[in-house]
Each structure stands twice: as C-alpha cells, then as structure tokens.
Amino acid sequence: MKKLLFLLILISNFALAQMPNIANVWTNNSKPYIGTIGNENETIKLQIEISEQNRKNDQEYFVSGYTVVDKNKSKYEGKFTITKYKDGKKRGVVYGDYELAEENKGKHSGIFKGKFIYTFNWNKKTEKIENPFVELIGNWKSYDGTLNFKTILKNQ
C-alpha cells in the first residue's frame, strides 16, 4: 500500500510540474528577428513586443508585434507552442510550432506557420542561460491564397 501511495504521489508531481515561464525568450531583448522571405530572399524583420505564457496551458505562449518587409509593416498576433524539450548537462533544446496571423490589410498580409528551435547553454556557476538562439522556419501564405513563401528568421 505504501508503495502504491508513493507511486501515485510521484506521478502527480510529474503531472503537476509546470514548464518554467520563458516568455521573455520570445521578445529577444526587444530586438527583431531577422531573416528572409520568398524566392528572392527578401529581408524580413519580425518584432515580438508582447509575450505571455498561457495560464491554462504552460506549453503555449501568446505573442504579438509587427513584421516589416520592404515598406510593408503589419501587426500580428499568434502563438508559440512547445512540443518537445531536451535537457542536456550544458545545452538545452526546445522544439515547437508557431502560427502568427497578420492584420488583413490586402494582398501582402497573411499567416506565418512553421517550426521553431530554441537552443541555449546553461552556466552552472551563474545559473543563467547563455548563448540563446531561436530559429523560426516555415511559410507565409497570403489570405487570398495567391502568395506562398518560405521564411527563415533568427534572433540576433
């Protein structure tokens, strides 16, 4: 009976364990993510101004900000969802999906969808994250369906 009780307590601790709030990772110290979009590798900047962890699902983060491509600036809202986490002694990796929906302002607005990878080194002495690197790989599709481009964005 004691073994069963211990096992139930152990399982409940794992089930109730909460993902640490890493909302500040996505804002990238107020710097934009920079990358390319389209066949001609046009420069795109993606600024995340607000990032909040979902209170009901700690693996999900709501984000908002704006994108800039050439002279087109669009506001967006969306989410990042963590799907997998690998913890090493010195290096951690977080995998997930993202979806960002721009304001519908014509042909040059749409939805970003893809995968992200967040890697970082853990400094045991200072107990802080070092060398954070976030990469967003996916596609952007216009709302009218006429444009569909590959995107790659990285934090700076």
C-alpha positions as CSV (number, residue, x, y, z in Angstrom):
1,M,0.0,0.0,0.0
2,K,2.8,2.4,0.8
3,K,4.5,1.7,-2.5
4,L,1.2,2.4,-4.3
5,L,0.8,5.7,-2.4
6,F,4.4,6.7,-3.2
7,L,3.9,5.9,-6.9
8,L,0.7,8.0,-7.0
9,I,2.4,10.9,-5.4
10,L,5.4,10.7,-7.8
11,I,3.0,10.5,-10.8
12,S,1.0,13.5,-9.6
13,N,4.2,15.6,-9.1
14,F,5.2,14.9,-12.7
15,A,1.7,15.7,-13.9
16,L,1.5,19.0,-12.0
17,A,5.1,20.1,-12.8
18,Q,4.9,23.4,-14.6
19,M,7.0,24.5,-17.5
20,P,9.2,27.4,-16.5
21,N,7.9,30.7,-17.9
22,I,10.2,31.5,-20.8
23,A,8.0,34.3,-22.3
24,N,11.0,36.7,-22.2
25,V,12.9,34.5,-24.6
26,W,10.5,35.2,-27.4
27,T,10.8,39.0,-27.0
28,N,14.6,38.7,-27.8
29,N,15.6,41.6,-25.6
30,S,13.4,43.9,-27.7
31,K,15.4,43.2,-30.9
32,P,13.8,41.9,-34.1
33,Y,14.2,38.5,-35.6
34,I,15.8,39.0,-39.0
35,G,15.6,36.6,-41.9
36,T,14.4,36.1,-45.5
37,I,11.1,35.6,-47.2
38,G,10.3,34.4,-50.7
39,N,12.1,33.2,-53.8
40,E,14.3,36.3,-54.0
41,N,15.3,36.1,-50.3
42,E,13.8,39.5,-49.4
43,T,14.7,40.7,-45.9
44,I,12.0,40.4,-43.3
45,K,12.0,41.7,-39.7
46,L,9.7,40.3,-37.1
47,Q,9.4,42.1,-33.8
48,I,7.7,40.4,-30.8
49,E,6.5,43.2,-28.5
50,I,4.3,41.1,-26.1
51,S,4.8,37.5,-25.0
52,E,2.7,35.9,-22.3
53,Q,2.5,32.3,-21.1
54,N,-1.0,30.7,-21.4
55,R,-2.3,30.2,-17.9
56,K,-4.3,27.1,-18.9
57,N,-1.5,25.5,-21.0
58,D,2.0,26.3,-19.8
59,Q,3.5,24.9,-23.1
60,E,1.8,27.8,-25.1
61,Y,2.8,31.4,-25.4
62,F,0.6,34.2,-26.9
63,V,2.7,36.8,-28.8
64,S,2.0,40.0,-30.7
65,G,4.1,42.5,-32.6
66,Y,4.7,43.5,-36.2
67,T,6.5,42.5,-39.3
68,V,8.4,44.6,-41.8
69,V,9.1,43.6,-45.4
70,D,10.3,46.3,-47.7
71,K,7.9,49.2,-46.9
72,N,5.1,47.0,-45.7
73,K,4.6,47.0,-41.9
74,S,1.9,44.7,-40.5
75,K,0.7,44.0,-37.0
76,Y,0.2,40.4,-36.0
77,E,-1.0,38.1,-33.2
78,G,-0.3,34.4,-32.7
79,K,1.2,31.7,-30.5
80,F,4.2,29.6,-29.9
81,T,3.6,26.0,-28.7
82,I,6.3,23.9,-27.2
83,T,6.2,20.3,-28.4
84,K,9.4,18.8,-27.1
85,Y,12.2,19.7,-24.7
86,K,15.7,18.1,-24.5
87,D,17.7,18.9,-21.4
88,G,21.5,18.2,-21.5
89,K,24.0,19.0,-18.8
90,K,25.3,22.0,-20.7
91,R,22.9,22.5,-23.6
92,G,19.1,22.6,-23.7
93,V,16.9,22.5,-26.8
94,V,13.2,23.4,-27.1
95,Y,11.2,22.5,-30.2
96,G,7.8,23.7,-31.2
97,D,5.3,25.2,-33.6
98,Y,4.3,28.7,-34.3
99,E,1.4,30.5,-36.0
100,L,1.2,34.2,-36.5
101,A,-1.7,35.9,-38.2
102,E,-1.2,39.4,-39.6
103,E,-3.9,42.0,-39.8
104,N,-5.8,41.5,-43.0
105,K,-4.8,44.6,-45.0
106,G,-4.8,43.3,-48.6
107,K,-2.6,41.1,-50.8
108,H,0.6,41.5,-48.7
109,S,-0.8,40.2,-45.4
110,G,-1.3,36.6,-44.3
111,I,-0.3,33.9,-41.9
112,F,3.1,32.6,-40.8
113,K,3.2,28.9,-39.8
114,G,6.2,26.7,-39.0
115,K,8.5,25.2,-36.5
116,F,10.9,26.8,-34.1
117,I,14.1,25.6,-32.4
118,Y,15.4,27.3,-29.3
119,T,18.9,26.3,-28.1
120,F,20.8,27.6,-25.1
121,N,23.8,26.8,-22.9
122,W,23.3,26.6,-19.2
123,N,26.1,28.1,-17.0
124,K,26.1,26.1,-13.7
125,K,28.2,28.7,-11.9
126,T,26.0,31.7,-12.6
127,E,22.8,29.6,-13.0
128,K,21.9,31.6,-16.1
129,I,21.2,30.9,-19.8
130,E,24.0,31.8,-22.2
131,N,24.0,32.0,-26.0
132,P,20.3,31.8,-26.6
133,F,19.5,31.1,-30.2
134,V,16.0,31.0,-31.7
135,E,15.3,30.0,-35.3
136,L,11.8,30.1,-37.0
137,I,11.5,28.0,-40.1
138,G,8.2,27.9,-42.0
139,N,5.9,29.5,-44.6
140,W,3.9,32.6,-45.1
141,K,0.7,32.4,-47.0
142,S,-1.4,35.4,-48.1
143,Y,-5.0,35.5,-47.0
144,D,-6.3,35.4,-50.6
145,G,-4.1,32.3,-51.3
146,T,-2.2,33.8,-54.2
147,L,1.2,34.1,-52.5
148,N,3.0,31.4,-50.6
149,F,6.7,32.0,-49.5
150,K,9.2,30.1,-47.4
151,T,10.5,32.0,-44.4
152,I,13.6,31.7,-42.2
153,L,14.1,34.0,-39.2
154,K,16.7,34.1,-36.5
155,N,17.3,36.1,-33.3
156,Q,20.3,38.5,-33.4
